């Protein structure tokens, strides 16, 4: 049985869909019954569990052979890294009491760095928590998700402006989360018996200007990318509900991306793959 953590999320739910299409037996882990309804409609089993609750998590993965792992970012924790460490410790302990033979972890590009990367450190911790276990381990490091830009869609429609923390002409690797989910499902359903790290790119790198242009074409309006001034970052993030520690980690991550100090490893230790969906194709579909 394939067990999917974060099964109600954008990537997790798409993984469930892909696995069901492959005829796999799937169980999704969710935190409330409302989020379980889409899984039920697809024919997947589900279980309610919180990763902070070790007994519940241990019960949730019982009977599974493959576990898909995420480190959820809520933006609300008082200590993001400490929360991540606790979640991963619980997952490891639950695995040790289970029949899980393989884990597939959703990491992120830049996970090879062990300090100074803010939220990206969560992925470093994910990739190192299970070093001393006997389970097969595969980690997927996606580029920046196209879907992250959808949070700005109301502002884009209302004001014709795309807010961005990045310099508007800074191009970075981006990828469709649906391409990532499709690949993750292939890995979960596969049986190559090797531990690997994959870095997943989109067909090209894109800038905030490119994203603004994609929204403009999809919505048939004029859209201009506009960088949020550095002295406004704290207030901007606080207004959308981020805690002080989440703000600190988000800003640290953003700054190292802008500086160019964080990038794909791509040095023979990882396997590079390219998703097929372009930015324009994703935005066109998303705004329908």
Secondary structure, DSSP 8 states (H G I E B T S, - for coil): -EEEETTTSHHHHHHHHHHHHTT--EEEEESSHHHHHHHHHHT-EEEE--TT-HHHHHHHTTT-SEEEE-----S--SSHHHHHHHHHHHHHHHHHTS---EEEEE--TTTT--SS-GGGHHHHHHHHHTTTS-SEEEEEEE-EEGGGGGGGHHHHHHHSEEEESS-TT--EEEE-HHHHHHHHHHHHH------EEEEEE-SSEE-HHHHHHHHHHHHTS--EEEE--GGGHHHHHHHTT--HHHHHHHHHHHHHHHHT------SSSSEEEE-S--HHHHHHHHT-
